[in-house]
Each structure stands twice: as structure tokens, then as C-alpha cells.
Amino acid sequence: MNIKKNSIVLLIGSLLMSLIGFFMDTDPRESSLLISIFEILMLTIILFTILSVVYFPIRLLLNALKK
């Protein structure tokens, strides 16, 4: 299992989902660019954590069952 490659893919997926969510949000935007960047960064970290906690144990279990 190539953890580094899988982590990068999960990170890119998290970033894309964060950007889509940010631009689809209908709430009034903050005028500060730093706050917008902070929101996108925090959402990316949260999504990456959730996806990692779900993906890696399932992947480990599937590899163990495969052997």
C-alpha cells in the first residue's frame, strides 16, 4: 500500500470538495481574503481527516482479507 500516494490523492480530493463547497455557499462572503483562505484551509483539513479515517482502515482490512 502506497500511503504517500493515497494521501496526496485524498488531499487533492479534499481540496476540490472544499473549493466546490466554498463557491456553492450562498451565505454573504467575508470581505477579507485571509478569512476566505482560512475557511478553505480548515474545511480541507477536516475533510482530509474524515476521508483518511474512513479510507485507510477499509484499505487495510481489504488487504488483510486478500492475503
Predicted model as a PDB file, atoms N, CA, C, CB and O in Angstrom, pLDDT in the B-factor column:
MODEL        1                                                                  
ATOM      1  N   MET A   1       0.849  -1.174   0.000  1.00 60.00           N  
ATOM      2  CA  MET A   1       0.000   0.000   0.000  1.00 60.00           C  
ATOM      3  C   MET A   1       0.897   1.240   0.000  1.00 60.00           C  
ATOM      4  CB  MET A   1      -0.967  -0.003   1.227  1.00 60.00           C  
ATOM      5  O   MET A   1       1.765   1.395   0.859  1.00 60.00           O  
ATOM      6  N   ASN A   2       0.678   2.088  -0.947  1.00 85.00           N  
ATOM      7  CA  ASN A   2       1.460   3.306  -1.073  1.00 85.00           C  
ATOM      8  C   ASN A   2       0.733   4.445  -0.353  1.00 85.00           C  
ATOM      9  CB  ASN A   2       1.701   3.657  -2.570  1.00 85.00           C  
ATOM     10  O   ASN A   2      -0.125   5.111  -0.932  1.00 85.00           O  
ATOM     11  N   ILE A   3       1.084   4.656   0.904  1.00 88.00           N  
ATOM     12  CA  ILE A   3       0.364   5.609   1.751  1.00 88.00           C  
ATOM     13  C   ILE A   3       0.557   7.045   1.268  1.00 88.00           C  
ATOM     14  CB  ILE A   3       0.828   5.482   3.204  1.00 88.00           C  
ATOM     15  O   ILE A   3      -0.386   7.835   1.290  1.00 88.00           O  
ATOM     16  N   LYS A   4       1.759   7.386   0.835  1.00 92.00           N  
ATOM     17  CA  LYS A   4       2.024   8.758   0.406  1.00 92.00           C  
ATOM     18  C   LYS A   4       1.177   9.128  -0.813  1.00 92.00           C  
ATOM     19  CB  LYS A   4       3.515   8.938   0.086  1.00 92.00           C  
ATOM     20  O   LYS A   4       0.588  10.208  -0.861  1.00 92.00           O  
ATOM     21  N   LYS A   5       1.119   8.228  -1.793  1.00 94.00           N  
ATOM     22  CA  LYS A   5       0.327   8.485  -2.994  1.00 94.00           C  
ATOM     23  C   LYS A   5      -1.157   8.582  -2.656  1.00 94.00           C  
ATOM     24  CB  LYS A   5       0.561   7.383  -4.037  1.00 94.00           C  
ATOM     25  O   LYS A   5      -1.849   9.473  -3.149  1.00 94.00           O  
ATOM     26  N   ASN A   6      -1.645   7.681  -1.827  1.00 93.00           N  
ATOM     27  CA  ASN A   6      -3.054   7.707  -1.431  1.00 93.00           C  
ATOM     28  C   ASN A   6      -3.382   8.963  -0.635  1.00 93.00           C  
ATOM     29  CB  ASN A   6      -3.399   6.464  -0.609  1.00 93.00           C  
ATOM     30  O   ASN A   6      -4.463   9.532  -0.793  1.00 93.00           O  
ATOM     31  N   SER A   7      -2.468   9.398   0.211  1.00 94.00           N  
ATOM     32  CA  SER A   7      -2.687  10.610   0.996  1.00 94.00           C  
ATOM     33  C   SER A   7      -2.770  11.841   0.104  1.00 94.00           C  
ATOM     34  CB  SER A   7      -1.573  10.784   2.024  1.00 94.00           C  
ATOM     35  O   SER A   7      -3.592  12.727   0.333  1.00 94.00           O  
ATOM     36  N   ILE A   8      -1.922  11.893  -0.906  1.00 95.00           N  
ATOM     37  CA  ILE A   8      -1.950  13.030  -1.832  1.00 95.00           C  
ATOM     38  C   ILE A   8      -3.258  13.055  -2.607  1.00 95.00           C  
ATOM     39  CB  ILE A   8      -0.758  12.969  -2.806  1.00 95.00           C  
ATOM     40  O   ILE A   8      -3.844  14.117  -2.814  1.00 95.00           O  
ATOM     41  N   VAL A   9      -3.714  11.887  -3.032  1.00 95.00           N  
ATOM     42  CA  VAL A   9      -4.992  11.814  -3.749  1.00 95.00           C  
ATOM     43  C   VAL A   9      -6.136  12.257  -2.846  1.00 95.00           C  
ATOM     44  CB  VAL A   9      -5.247  10.381  -4.265  1.00 95.00           C  
ATOM     45  O   VAL A   9      -7.022  12.990  -3.286  1.00 95.00           O  
ATOM     46  N   LEU A  10      -6.128  11.821  -1.585  1.00 96.00           N  
ATOM     47  CA  LEU A  10      -7.164  12.239  -0.641  1.00 96.00           C  
ATOM     48  C   LEU A  10      -7.088  13.744  -0.376  1.00 96.00           C  
ATOM     49  CB  LEU A  10      -7.031  11.462   0.679  1.00 96.00           C  
ATOM     50  O   LEU A  10      -8.121  14.404  -0.255  1.00 96.00           O  
ATOM     51  N   LEU A  11      -5.885  14.284  -0.284  1.00 96.00           N  
ATOM     52  CA  LEU A  11      -5.721  15.718  -0.057  1.00 96.00           C  
ATOM     53  C   LEU A  11      -6.243  16.532  -1.238  1.00 96.00           C  
ATOM     54  CB  LEU A  11      -4.250  16.049   0.197  1.00 96.00           C  
ATOM     55  O   LEU A  11      -6.925  17.538  -1.041  1.00 96.00           O  
ATOM     56  N   ILE A  12      -5.935  16.112  -2.444  1.00 97.00           N  
ATOM     57  CA  ILE A  12      -6.426  16.817  -3.625  1.00 97.00           C  
ATOM     58  C   ILE A  12      -7.947  16.730  -3.709  1.00 97.00           C  
ATOM     59  CB  ILE A  12      -5.788  16.240  -4.901  1.00 97.00           C  
ATOM     60  O   ILE A  12      -8.612  17.713  -4.039  1.00 97.00           O  
ATOM     61  N   GLY A  13      -8.497  15.553  -3.411  1.00 96.00           N  
ATOM     62  CA  GLY A  13      -9.946  15.404  -3.397  1.00 96.00           C  
ATOM     63  C   GLY A  13     -10.596  16.286  -2.348  1.00 96.00           C  
ATOM     64  O   GLY A  13     -11.645  16.882  -2.594  1.00 96.00           O  
ATOM     65  N   SER A  14      -9.977  16.372  -1.180  1.00 97.00           N  
ATOM     66  CA  SER A  14     -10.495  17.231  -0.116  1.00 97.00           C  
ATOM     67  C   SER A  14     -10.462  18.699  -0.526  1.00 97.00           C  
ATOM     68  CB  SER A  14      -9.693  17.029   1.170  1.00 97.00           C  
ATOM     69  O   SER A  14     -11.408  19.443  -0.268  1.00 97.00           O  
ATOM     70  N   LEU A  15      -9.383  19.107  -1.159  1.00 96.00           N  
ATOM     71  CA  LEU A  15      -9.261  20.492  -1.610  1.00 96.00           C  
ATOM     72  C   LEU A  15     -10.312  20.812  -2.667  1.00 96.00           C  
ATOM     73  CB  LEU A  15      -7.855  20.754  -2.166  1.00 96.00           C  
ATOM     74  O   LEU A  15     -10.929  21.877  -2.627  1.00 96.00           O  
ATOM     75  N   LEU A  16     -10.518  19.906  -3.603  1.00 97.00           N  
ATOM     76  CA  LEU A  16     -11.527  20.136  -4.635  1.00 97.00           C  
ATOM     77  C   LEU A  16     -12.923  20.218  -4.030  1.00 97.00           C  
ATOM     78  CB  LEU A  16     -11.477  19.026  -5.687  1.00 97.00           C  
ATOM     79  O   LEU A  16     -13.708  21.085  -4.415  1.00 97.00           O  
ATOM     80  N   MET A  17     -13.246  19.333  -3.089  1.00 96.00           N  
ATOM     81  CA  MET A  17     -14.552  19.395  -2.432  1.00 96.00           C  
ATOM     82  C   MET A  17     -14.707  20.685  -1.637  1.00 96.00           C  
ATOM     83  CB  MET A  17     -14.745  18.188  -1.512  1.00 96.00           C  
ATOM     84  O   MET A  17     -15.795  21.260  -1.597  1.00 96.00           O  
ATOM     85  N   SER A  18     -13.632  21.143  -1.007  1.00 96.00           N  
ATOM     86  CA  SER A  18     -13.677  22.402  -0.249  1.00 96.00           C  
ATOM     87  C   SER A  18     -13.925  23.590  -1.165  1.00 96.00           C  
ATOM     88  CB  SER A  18     -12.372  22.608   0.526  1.00 96.00           C  
ATOM     89  O   SER A  18     -14.726  24.469  -0.844  1.00 96.00           O  
ATOM     90  N   LEU A  19     -13.246  23.620  -2.297  1.00 94.00           N  
ATOM     91  CA  LEU A  19     -13.434  24.724  -3.239  1.00 94.00           C  
ATOM     92  C   LEU A  19     -14.840  24.722  -3.824  1.00 94.00           C  
ATOM     93  CB  LEU A  19     -12.404  24.643  -4.363  1.00 94.00           C  
ATOM     94  O   LEU A  19     -15.458  25.778  -3.957  1.00 94.00           O  
ATOM     95  N   ILE A  20     -15.345  23.554  -4.170  1.00 95.00           N  
ATOM     96  CA  ILE A  20     -16.710  23.459  -4.690  1.00 95.00           C  
ATOM     97  C   ILE A  20     -17.699  23.942  -3.636  1.00 95.00           C  
ATOM     98  CB  ILE A  20     -17.038  22.007  -5.115  1.00 95.00           C  
ATOM     99  O   ILE A  20     -18.606  24.717  -3.942  1.00 95.00           O  
ATOM    100  N   GLY A  21     -17.530  23.491  -2.408  1.00 93.00           N  
ATOM    101  CA  GLY A  21     -18.413  23.920  -1.329  1.00 93.00           C  
ATOM    102  C   GLY A  21     -18.322  25.407  -1.057  1.00 93.00           C  
ATOM    103  O   GLY A  21     -19.335  26.051  -0.782  1.00 93.00           O  
ATOM    104  N   PHE A  22     -17.127  25.959  -1.129  1.00 90.00           N  
ATOM    105  CA  PHE A  22     -16.935  27.385  -0.878  1.00 90.00           C  
ATOM    106  C   PHE A  22     -17.650  28.221  -1.929  1.00 90.00           C  
ATOM    107  CB  PHE A  22     -15.444  27.730  -0.855  1.00 90.00           C  
ATOM    108  O   PHE A  22     -18.302  29.210  -1.594  1.00 90.00           O  
ATOM    109  N   PHE A  23     -17.538  27.838  -3.187  1.00 89.00           N  
ATOM    110  CA  PHE A  23     -18.146  28.629  -4.251  1.00 89.00           C  
ATOM    111  C   PHE A  23     -19.650  28.399  -4.364  1.00 89.00           C  
ATOM    112  CB  PHE A  23     -17.484  28.311  -5.569  1.00 89.00           C  
ATOM    113  O   PHE A  23     -20.363  29.261  -4.877  1.00 89.00           O  
ATOM    114  N   MET A  24     -20.144  27.261  -3.898  1.00 92.00           N  
ATOM    115  CA  MET A  24     -21.587  26.996  -3.927  1.00 92.00           C  
ATOM    116  C   MET A  24     -22.302  27.580  -2.710  1.00 92.00           C  
ATOM    117  CB  MET A  24     -21.842  25.494  -3.999  1.00 92.00           C  
ATOM    118  O   MET A  24     -23.532  27.632  -2.687  1.00 92.00           O  
ATOM    119  N   ASP A  25     -21.556  28.016  -1.708  1.00 86.00           N  
ATOM    120  CA  ASP A  25     -22.136  28.569  -0.491  1.00 86.00           C  
ATOM    121  C   ASP A  25     -22.890  29.862  -0.812  1.00 86.00           C  
ATOM    122  CB  ASP A  25     -21.037  28.829   0.569  1.00 86.00           C  
ATOM    123  O   ASP A  25     -22.380  30.731  -1.519  1.00 86.00           O  
ATOM    124  N   THR A  26     -24.111  29.975  -0.283  1.00 80.00           N  
ATOM    125  CA  THR A  26     -24.933  31.141  -0.592  1.00 80.00           C  
ATOM    126  C   THR A  26     -24.877  32.208   0.496  1.00 80.00           C  
ATOM    127  CB  THR A  26     -26.362  30.715  -0.806  1.00 80.00           C  
ATOM    128  O   THR A  26     -25.505  33.257   0.354  1.00 80.00           O  
ATOM    129  N   ASP A  27     -24.144  31.965   1.574  1.00 81.00           N  
ATOM    130  CA  ASP A  27     -24.004  32.969   2.629  1.00 81.00           C  
ATOM    131  C   ASP A  27     -23.210  34.165   2.115  1.00 81.00           C  
ATOM    132  CB  ASP A  27     -23.318  32.363   3.873  1.00 81.00           C  
ATOM    133  O   ASP A  27     -22.404  34.027   1.194  1.00 81.00           O  
ATOM    134  N   PRO A  28     -23.432  35.329   2.702  1.00 84.00           N  
ATOM    135  CA  PRO A  28     -22.636  36.501   2.290  1.00 84.00           C  
ATOM    136  C   PRO A  28     -21.145  36.259   2.546  1.00 84.00           C  
ATOM    137  CB  PRO A  28     -23.106  37.774   3.048  1.00 84.00           C  
ATOM    138  O   PRO A  28     -20.762  35.730   3.589  1.00 84.00           O  
ATOM    139  N   ARG A  29     -20.328  36.646   1.600  1.00 78.00           N  
ATOM    140  CA  ARG A  29     -18.884  36.441   1.706  1.00 78.00           C  
ATOM    141  C   ARG A  29     -18.253  37.467   2.632  1.00 78.00           C  
ATOM    142  CB  ARG A  29     -18.230  36.510   0.327  1.00 78.00           C  
ATOM    143  O   ARG A  29     -18.698  38.611   2.727  1.00 78.00           O  
ATOM    144  N   GLU A  30     -17.207  37.026   3.308  1.00 74.00           N  
ATOM    145  CA  GLU A  30     -16.395  37.941   4.108  1.00 74.00           C  
ATOM    146  C   GLU A  30     -15.545  38.784   3.158  1.00 74.00           C  
ATOM    147  CB  GLU A  30     -15.494  37.160   5.131  1.00 74.00           C  
ATOM    148  O   GLU A  30     -15.130  38.306   2.103  1.00 74.00           O  
ATOM    149  N   SER A  31     -15.295  40.002   3.524  1.00 80.00           N  
ATOM    150  CA  SER A  31     -14.520  40.884   2.651  1.00 80.00           C  
ATOM    151  C   SER A  31     -13.025  40.578   2.712  1.00 80.00           C  
ATOM    152  CB  SER A  31     -14.763  42.337   3.028  1.00 80.00           C  
ATOM    153  O   SER A  31     -12.277  40.968   1.814  1.00 80.00           O  
ATOM    154  N   SER A  32     -12.587  39.890   3.752  1.00 88.00           N  
ATOM    155  CA  SER A  32     -11.163  39.628   3.923  1.00 88.00           C  
ATOM    156  C   SER A  32     -10.745  38.366   3.170  1.00 88.00           C  
ATOM    157  CB  SER A  32     -10.821  39.496   5.410  1.00 88.00           C  
ATOM    158  O   SER A  32     -11.370  37.314   3.296  1.00 88.00           O  
ATOM    159  N   LEU A  33      -9.695  38.492   2.399  1.00 89.00           N  
ATOM    160  CA  LEU A  33      -9.158  37.352   1.666  1.00 89.00           C  
ATOM    161  C   LEU A  33      -8.564  36.320   2.617  1.00 89.00           C  
ATOM    162  CB  LEU A  33      -8.101  37.813   0.663  1.00 89.00           C  
ATOM    163  O   LEU A  33      -8.670  35.118   2.373  1.00 89.00           O  
ATOM    164  N   LEU A  34      -7.940  36.783   3.702  1.00 93.00           N  
ATOM    165  CA  LEU A  34      -7.338  35.861   4.665  1.00 93.00           C  
ATOM    166  C   LEU A  34      -8.386  34.972   5.334  1.00 93.00           C  
ATOM    167  CB  LEU A  34      -6.569  36.641   5.726  1.00 93.00           C  
ATOM    168  O   LEU A  34      -8.128  33.794   5.585  1.00 93.00           O  
ATOM    169  N   ILE A  35      -9.556  35.520   5.622  1.00 91.00           N  
ATOM    170  CA  ILE A  35     -10.611  34.720   6.234  1.00 91.00           C  
ATOM    171  C   ILE A  35     -11.120  33.678   5.242  1.00 91.00           C  
ATOM    172  CB  ILE A  35     -11.770  35.619   6.714  1.00 91.00           C  
ATOM    173  O   ILE A  35     -11.393  32.542   5.630  1.00 91.00           O  
ATOM    174  N   SER A  36     -11.248  34.042   3.988  1.00 90.00           N  
ATOM    175  CA  SER A  36     -11.688  33.090   2.968  1.00 90.00           C  
ATOM    176  C   SER A  36     -10.675  31.959   2.806  1.00 90.00           C  
ATOM    177  CB  SER A  36     -11.903  33.803   1.624  1.00 90.00           C  
ATOM    178  O   SER A  36     -11.056  30.792   2.718  1.00 90.00           O  
ATOM    179  N   ILE A  37      -9.402  32.297   2.768  1.00 93.00           N  
ATOM    180  CA  ILE A  37      -8.357  31.276   2.653  1.00 93.00           C  
ATOM    181  C   ILE A  37      -8.359  30.380   3.884  1.00 93.00           C  
ATOM    182  CB  ILE A  37      -6.968  31.931   2.469  1.00 93.00           C  
ATOM    183  O   ILE A  37      -8.197  29.165   3.772  1.00 93.00           O  
ATOM    184  N   PHE A  38      -8.543  30.975   5.058  1.00 94.00           N  
ATOM    185  CA  PHE A  38      -8.599  30.209   6.299  1.00 94.00           C  
ATOM    186  C   PHE A  38      -9.771  29.229   6.278  1.00 94.00           C  
ATOM    187  CB  PHE A  38      -8.715  31.153   7.506  1.00 94.00           C  
ATOM    188  O   PHE A  38      -9.612  28.076   6.680  1.00 94.00           O  
ATOM    189  N   GLU A  39     -10.946  29.668   5.815  1.00 92.00           N  
ATOM    190  CA  GLU A  39     -12.108  28.787   5.738  1.00 92.00           C  
ATOM    191  C   GLU A  39     -11.851  27.608   4.810  1.00 92.00           C  
ATOM    192  CB  GLU A  39     -13.329  29.564   5.266  1.00 92.00           C  
ATOM    193  O   GLU A  39     -12.174  26.469   5.149  1.00 92.00           O  
ATOM    194  N   ILE A  40     -11.277  27.869   3.650  1.00 93.00           N  
ATOM    195  CA  ILE A  40     -10.988  26.793   2.695  1.00 93.00           C  
ATOM    196  C   ILE A  40      -9.957  25.836   3.274  1.00 93.00           C  
ATOM    197  CB  ILE A  40     -10.486  27.371   1.353  1.00 93.00           C  
ATOM    198  O   ILE A  40     -10.098  24.621   3.138  1.00 93.00           O  
ATOM    199  N   LEU A  41      -8.929  26.362   3.914  1.00 96.00           N  
ATOM    200  CA  LEU A  41      -7.884  25.529   4.505  1.00 96.00           C  
ATOM    201  C   LEU A  41      -8.439  24.640   5.620  1.00 96.00           C  
ATOM    202  CB  LEU A  41      -6.756  26.406   5.049  1.00 96.00           C  
ATOM    203  O   LEU A  41      -8.130  23.450   5.679  1.00 96.00           O  
ATOM    204  N   MET A  42      -9.250  25.212   6.492  1.00 96.00           N  
ATOM    205  CA  MET A  42      -9.817  24.427   7.596  1.00 96.00           C  
ATOM    206  C   MET A  42     -10.773  23.357   7.085  1.00 96.00           C  
ATOM    207  CB  MET A  42     -10.545  25.343   8.583  1.00 96.00           C  
ATOM    208  O   MET A  42     -10.762  22.235   7.592  1.00 96.00           O  
ATOM    209  N   LEU A  43     -11.592  23.677   6.100  1.00 96.00           N  
ATOM    210  CA  LEU A  43     -12.502  22.684   5.535  1.00 96.00           C  
ATOM    211  C   LEU A  43     -11.719  21.569   4.854  1.00 96.00           C  
ATOM    212  CB  LEU A  43     -13.469  23.341   4.538  1.00 96.00           C  
ATOM    213  O   LEU A  43     -12.102  20.402   4.940  1.00 96.00           O  
ATOM    214  N   THR A  44     -10.632  21.912   4.181  1.00 97.00           N  
ATOM    215  CA  THR A  44      -9.787  20.895   3.548  1.00 97.00           C  
ATOM    216  C   THR A  44      -9.195  19.959   4.598  1.00 97.00           C  
ATOM    217  CB  THR A  44      -8.660  21.559   2.731  1.00 97.00           C  
ATOM    218  O   THR A  44      -9.176  18.744   4.405  1.00 97.00           O  
ATOM    219  N   ILE A  45      -8.715  20.513   5.701  1.00 97.00           N  
ATOM    220  CA  ILE A  45      -8.136  19.683   6.762  1.00 97.00           C  
ATOM    221  C   ILE A  45      -9.188  18.778   7.376  1.00 97.00           C  
ATOM    222  CB  ILE A  45      -7.502  20.558   7.846  1.00 97.00           C  
ATOM    223  O   ILE A  45      -8.921  17.603   7.628  1.00 97.00           O  
ATOM    224  N   ILE A  46     -10.374  19.303   7.619  1.00 97.00           N  
ATOM    225  CA  ILE A  46     -11.444  18.490   8.199  1.00 97.00           C  
ATOM    226  C   ILE A  46     -11.846  17.369   7.256  1.00 97.00           C  
ATOM    227  CB  ILE A  46     -12.659  19.359   8.529  1.00 97.00           C  
ATOM    228  O   ILE A  46     -11.984  16.224   7.687  1.00 97.00           O  
ATOM    229  N   LEU A  47     -12.037  17.675   5.981  1.00 97.00           N  
ATOM    230  CA  LEU A  47     -12.420  16.647   5.008  1.00 97.00           C  
ATOM    231  C   LEU A  47     -11.315  15.609   4.835  1.00 97.00           C  
ATOM    232  CB  LEU A  47     -12.750  17.291   3.655  1.00 97.00           C  
ATOM    233  O   LEU A  47     -11.598  14.415   4.736  1.00 97.00           O  
ATOM    234  N   PHE A  48     -10.065  16.051   4.798  1.00 97.00           N  
ATOM    235  CA  PHE A  48      -8.954  15.109   4.660  1.00 97.00           C  
ATOM    236  C   PHE A  48      -8.902  14.154   5.849  1.00 97.00           C  
ATOM    237  CB  PHE A  48      -7.621  15.864   4.530  1.00 97.00           C  
ATOM    238  O   PHE A  48      -8.667  12.958   5.680  1.00 97.00           O  
ATOM    239  N   THR A  49      -9.122  14.684   7.047  1.00 97.00           N  
ATOM    240  CA  THR A  49      -9.119  13.838   8.245  1.00 97.00           C  
ATOM    241  C   THR A  49     -10.237  12.813   8.192  1.00 97.00           C  
ATOM    242  CB  THR A  49      -9.254  14.692   9.506  1.00 97.00           C  
ATOM    243  O   THR A  49     -10.011  11.634   8.466  1.00 97.00           O  
ATOM    244  N   ILE A  50     -11.436  13.248   7.844  1.00 96.00           N  
ATOM    245  CA  ILE A  50     -12.570  12.326   7.768  1.00 96.00           C  
ATOM    246  C   ILE A  50     -12.338  11.266   6.701  1.00 96.00           C  
ATOM    247  CB  ILE A  50     -13.866  13.091   7.476  1.00 96.00           C  
ATOM    248  O   ILE A  50     -12.562  10.080   6.944  1.00 96.00           O  
ATOM    249  N   LEU A  51     -11.893  11.681   5.528  1.00 95.00           N  
ATOM    250  CA  LEU A  51     -11.650  10.716   4.452  1.00 95.00           C  
ATOM    251  C   LEU A  51     -10.532   9.734   4.820  1.00 95.00           C  
ATOM    252  CB  LEU A  51     -11.293  11.451   3.153  1.00 95.00           C  
ATOM    253  O   LEU A  51     -10.623   8.550   4.496  1.00 95.00           O  
ATOM    254  N   SER A  52      -9.496  10.208   5.482  1.00 96.00           N  
ATOM    255  CA  SER A  52      -8.397   9.334   5.882  1.00 96.00           C  
ATOM    256  C   SER A  52      -8.839   8.313   6.921  1.00 96.00           C  
ATOM    257  CB  SER A  52      -7.242  10.158   6.426  1.00 96.00           C  
ATOM    258  O   SER A  52      -8.473   7.140   6.849  1.00 96.00           O  
ATOM    259  N   VAL A  53      -9.630   8.769   7.889  1.00 96.00           N  
ATOM    260  CA  VAL A  53     -10.104   7.865   8.946  1.00 96.00           C  
ATOM    261  C   VAL A  53     -11.010   6.786   8.368  1.00 96.00           C  
ATOM    262  CB  VAL A  53     -10.854   8.653  10.039  1.00 96.00           C  
ATOM    263  O   VAL A  53     -11.051   5.670   8.886  1.00 96.00           O  
ATOM    264  N   VAL A  54     -11.727   7.102   7.312  1.00 96.00           N  
ATOM    265  CA  VAL A  54     -12.598   6.111   6.686  1.00 96.00           C  
ATOM    266  C   VAL A  54     -11.818   5.232   5.702  1.00 96.00           C  
ATOM    267  CB  VAL A  54     -13.762   6.806   5.967  1.00 96.00           C  
ATOM    268  O   VAL A  54     -11.986   4.013   5.699  1.00 96.00           O  
ATOM    269  N   TYR A  55     -10.971   5.838   4.872  1.00 95.00           N  
ATOM    270  CA  TYR A  55     -10.319   5.122   3.776  1.00 95.00           C  
ATOM    271  C   TYR A  55      -9.245   4.133   4.240  1.00 95.00           C  
ATOM    272  CB  TYR A  55      -9.703   6.112   2.832  1.00 95.00           C  
ATOM    273  O   TYR A  55      -9.256   2.971   3.832  1.00 95.00           O  
ATOM    274  N   PHE A  56      -8.327   4.584   5.084  1.00 94.00           N  
ATOM    275  CA  PHE A  56      -7.186   3.740   5.415  1.00 94.00           C  
ATOM    276  C   PHE A  56      -7.547   2.471   6.191  1.00 94.00           C  
ATOM    277  CB  PHE A  56      -6.207   4.532   6.204  1.00 94.00           C  
ATOM    278  O   PHE A  56      -6.987   1.418   5.886  1.00 94.00           O  
ATOM    279  N   PRO A  57      -8.450   2.509   7.176  1.00 94.00           N  
ATOM    280  CA  PRO A  57      -8.830   1.237   7.822  1.00 94.00           C  
ATOM    281  C   PRO A  57      -9.523   0.270   6.863  1.00 94.00           C  
ATOM    282  CB  PRO A  57      -9.746   1.510   9.006  1.00 94.00           C  
ATOM    283  O   PRO A  57      -9.303  -0.939   6.930  1.00 94.00           O  
ATOM    284  N   ILE A  58     -10.358   0.801   5.973  1.00 94.00           N  
ATOM    285  CA  ILE A  58     -11.015  -0.077   4.997  1.00 94.00           C  
ATOM    286  C   ILE A  58      -9.985  -0.685   4.063  1.00 94.00           C  
ATOM    287  CB  ILE A  58     -12.076   0.698   4.187  1.00 94.00           C  
ATOM    288  O   ILE A  58     -10.047  -1.874   3.750  1.00 94.00           O  
ATOM    289  N   ARG A  59      -9.041   0.125   3.620  1.00 92.00           N  
ATOM    290  CA  ARG A  59      -7.976  -0.371   2.732  1.00 92.00           C  
ATOM    291  C   ARG A  59      -7.123  -1.427   3.431  1.00 92.00           C  
ATOM    292  CB  ARG A  59      -7.084   0.793   2.259  1.00 92.00           C  
ATOM    293  O   ARG A  59      -6.767  -2.439   2.828  1.00 92.00           O  
ATOM    294  N   LEU A  60      -6.797  -1.194   4.698  1.00 91.00           N  
ATOM    295  CA  LEU A  60      -6.014  -2.150   5.475  1.00 91.00           C  
ATOM    296  C   LEU A  60      -6.775  -3.462   5.649  1.00 91.00           C  
ATOM    297  CB  LEU A  60      -5.655  -1.560   6.846  1.00 91.00           C  
ATOM    298  O   LEU A  60      -6.197  -4.543   5.529  1.00 91.00           O  
ATOM    299  N   LEU A  61      -8.061  -3.361   5.929  1.00 94.00           N  
ATOM    300  CA  LEU A  61      -8.892  -4.549   6.086  1.00 94.00           C  
ATOM    301  C   LEU A  61      -8.998  -5.341   4.782  1.00 94.00           C  
ATOM    302  CB  LEU A  61     -10.283  -4.153   6.569  1.00 94.00           C  
ATOM    303  O   LEU A  61      -8.918  -6.569   4.787  1.00 94.00           O  
ATOM    304  N   LEU A  62      -9.174  -4.644   3.684  1.00 92.00           N  
ATOM    305  CA  LEU A  62      -9.259  -5.319   2.382  1.00 92.00           C  
ATOM    306  C   LEU A  62      -7.938  -6.009   2.032  1.00 92.00           C  
ATOM    307  CB  LEU A  62      -9.636  -4.310   1.278  1.00 92.00           C  
ATOM    308  O   LEU A  62      -7.941  -7.112   1.485  1.00 92.00           O  
ATOM    309  N   ASN A  63      -6.821  -5.372   2.339  1.00 90.00           N  
ATOM    310  CA  ASN A  63      -5.522  -6.008   2.068  1.00 90.00           C  
ATOM    311  C   ASN A  63      -5.316  -7.222   2.966  1.00 90.00           C  
ATOM    312  CB  ASN A  63      -4.371  -5.000   2.269  1.00 90.00           C  
ATOM    313  O   ASN A  63      -4.733  -8.213   2.527  1.00 90.00           O  
ATOM    314  N   ALA A  64      -5.779  -7.168   4.214  1.00 92.00           N  
ATOM    315  CA  ALA A  64      -5.630  -8.302   5.115  1.00 92.00           C  
ATOM    316  C   ALA A  64      -6.514  -9.475   4.668  1.00 92.00           C  
ATOM    317  CB  ALA A  64      -5.981  -7.886   6.554  1.00 92.00           C  
ATOM    318  O   ALA A  64      -6.102 -10.633   4.746  1.00 92.00           O  
ATOM    319  N   LEU A  65      -7.718  -9.169   4.203  1.00 92.00           N  
ATOM    320  CA  LEU A  65      -8.605 -10.233   3.723  1.00 92.00           C  
ATOM    321  C   LEU A  65      -8.138 -10.837   2.411  1.00 92.00           C  
ATOM    322  CB  LEU A  65     -10.004  -9.702   3.558  1.00 92.00           C  
ATOM    323  O   LEU A  65      -8.414 -12.002   2.125  1.00 92.00           O  
ATOM    324  N   LYS A  66      -7.436 -10.054   1.620  1.00 88.00           N  
ATOM    325  CA  LYS A  66      -6.950 -10.509   0.336  1.00 88.00           C  
ATOM    326  C   LYS A  66      -5.833 -11.553   0.492  1.00 88.00           C  
ATOM    327  CB  LYS A  66      -6.454  -9.323  -0.479  1.00 88.00           C  
ATOM    328  O   LYS A  66      -5.690 -12.437  -0.353  1.00 88.00           O  
ATOM    329  N   LYS A  67      -5.052 -11.452   1.558  1.00 80.00           N  
ATOM    330  CA  LYS A  67      -3.934 -12.369   1.781  1.00 80.00           C  
ATOM    331  C   LYS A  67      -4.351 -13.657   2.377  1.00 80.00           C  
ATOM    332  CB  LYS A  67      -2.923 -11.751   2.648  1.00 80.00           C  
ATOM    333  O   LYS A  67      -3.513 -14.526   2.620  1.00 80.00           O  
TER     334      LYS A  67                                                      
ENDMDL                                                                          
END                                                                             
